[in-house]
Amino acid sequence: MSNKPPPPRPAPRLYLATPVVDDPATLVAELPELIASADVAAVLLRLKETDQRSMISRVKALAPPVQKAGAALLVDGHPEIVARGGADGAHLPGIAALKEALPSLKPDRIAGVGGLTTRHHSMDAGEMGADYLLFGEPDAKGQRPSAQAIAERLDWWAELFEPPCVGFATTLDEAHDFALSGADFVLVGDFIWADPRGPKAALIEVDAAIKKAHATALASQDLASREHG
């Protein structure tokens, strides 16, 4: 019986959160180039709260350019408008929201979940059928765990469970560290859009940091397996 090491994990991919969108015109023009400039798997559309019809029309404006560029478009909350807007899925804020949205999203669309404050909640979400789990986003008061605590949670999840995990990074360093900890995706948002060099330069830099972290993780895995081999 061969004692083969597990296949190496693929490099983590980027999950780009938009600014809060009221008028989508700028993003419609900007997103395809951004997605093409780095390994962006998905875009999280954060909508300004307004009437449902206006929100659906914003999703309809953004879904085609994002999807044509090769990424999935997920709506932050509002699972009820996903299908009507032509989006690929929704990101849900916690277990209760996930449970409520699953019947309308599955099996055709993606149901991701965040707001998981305990390991127990995380395991519940995985068992319910969440397509990914997000760790490290700020709560309603803007508080979030330390970067170290988020990295530990990602490491724990990646080691033991099947559904992909996403690390919510607020800086370049966090993006690197979360990739190192085993995140399958790294969610980046405000700091990309606020970068004085423009979002494209920031996104390319984060993409490079994630790939570097992944290479470091693979090298240390390889070393460990040779030492035990």
N, C-alpha and C positions, 0 to 999 in steps of 0.2 A: 504494500500500500504506500503510495507516495505521499510524503508530508509536504505538499506544495503550499507555499504562502498564499494568502488570499490575493486576488488580482488588485493592482493598485487602484485607489479611488480616482475617478476623473477629477480634473481641476475644477474648483468651484466656479460658478458662473455668476454674473451680476444680475441683480434685480433692482431696477431703477424706479424710484418713487418720484412722481411728478410734484411740482409745487401744487398748491390748491388751485384748481382750474375753474375759472369763471368763463373767460373767452378762450377757446382752444386754438385760435388761429396761429399764434406763434409756435405752439407745440407741434401742430400739424406740420409746419414747415421745418421745425428743428429736429424732431425725434428720429426720422429715418437716418439722418447723418450720424446722430449720436449712437444709435443702435449699431450702425455699420462700423463705428470707430473702435468698438470694444466688444467683448463677448457678453452681450446682454441677452439673457434668456427671456426676460419678462419685464413688463412695465406696469407699475402699480399706479392706477389713476385715482388721484385724490380730488374729489369733486367738491366745489362750493355747494353748501346746502341751499337748495332752491326747490322750485316745483319739479315734480317728476318728469314732466314732458321736456323741460329744458335740460335736465340731467341726461335723459336718454339721448337727446340730440347731440350733447357733448361726447357721449360714448360713441355714437355713430360717426362723429367727425374724426375721432382718434383711432378707432379700431382698425380701419383699413390701412392707414400708413404704417402703423406699428406691426400689424400682421404681415404686410408685404415685405417689411424689412426683416422678417424672420423671428420676431419675438411674440410672446403671448401678451394680451392686454387683460389685466385684472382690475376690477373695480374695488376700491376700498369701501367696504360695507355695501349696502344697497343690493343684495343678491337678487331682489325682485326686478331690477332693470338690466341684469346681465344679458339675458337671452334677447330681450327686445332691442338692446343697443348693439348686439353683435359682438360682445366681449367674450373672452375665453373663460372667465371665471370671476370669483370674488374672494377678497380677503376679509375674514370675519373676526370681530373683536371678542374672542372668548368662546368658551364651551357652549353656553346657551345659544349664542348666535349661530354657531356651527351646526348644532343639533337642529335648529329651526330651518336653516337654509339647505341642509343636505338633500332633502327630497326634491327640491326644485333645481338643484345644480347637478346632481349625479344622475346618470353616469357620464353625461356628455360634457360637463364643464368642470373646471378646477375649483376645489374648495380648500383654500388655505386658512390657517388660523393663527392668531396671536393672542396676547393678553393672558398667557399661561403662567400664572405666578408660582405654581408648585410643580414638582415632578409628577405628582399624582394626576393633576390636570393634564399635563403633557401626555401621559400614558393613556388617559381617557380619550384625548383627542385623536391619538394614533389608532386606538381601537375603534373609534367611531368611523374612521375612514378619511380623515383629513389628508389632503394631498401633500401638504408640507406644514411644518410648524415653525413659527417665527419666534425667536428669543431676543429679548433686549430692547424692545421698543418702549418709549416713554408711556407712563400711565396718564390718566386724565389731568393730573397735577403737574405733568412734565417730569416726574421722577422716574429714574430707571436704575436697574442694578449696576454695580461697578462692572467695568469692562472685564475684569478678571472673573467675576461671577458668571457673566454671560459666556465667556470662553469655556468655563468649567461645565456649564449646562450643555453647550454645544458638543463638547468632548464626550460627555456622558451619553447624550442621545445618539451621536454618530457611532459610538462603540457598540450600542446594544440594540438599536431599533432600525427598522426598515424605512419608514417614510423619511423623505429628505428634510433636513433642518436648514433654517435660514438665520444668519446672524444680522442683527440690525446695527450697522456701523455708522457712527456720527463723525468719524475722522478717518484719515488714511491709515493711521497706525492700527485702529480697531479693525479695519477691513483686512489688514495683513494678519493680525492676531487671530481673528475669527476663522480665516481660511486655514491657518495653521492648526486650529483646534478641531477641524473636521467638518466645518459648515459646507453644505452642498451648494448653497447660494449665499451671496452677501448682498443685503439690501442697503442701498445708498440713496440719499435724497438731498436734504437741505444743503449739506456742505458742498455737494457737486454744483448745485445751481448758484450758490453764493460765491463760488471761486472767482477771484478777480481776473483770472486768465480765461474764464469762460468754462461752461460745463464740459465741452469736448476734451480740453486739456486735462481737466480733473478726472474725467472718466477713464481716459487712457492711462493716467498715472495709477489709479486704483486697480485697473485691470492688470497692470504690470506687477503691482505689489502682491496681488492675489496669486498670480502665477509663480512669483518668486517664493511665496510662503508654501505653495503646494510642492514646488521642487524641493524645498528644505524638508518638508514633512516626508516626502518619498525617500529622500536620501537617508534620513534618520531611521525610517522603517527598514530600509534595505540593510543598513548597518546592524540594526537589532536582529534581523532574521539571519544574517551571516554569523553573528556572535552566538546565536542559539543553534545554528545549523550543524 
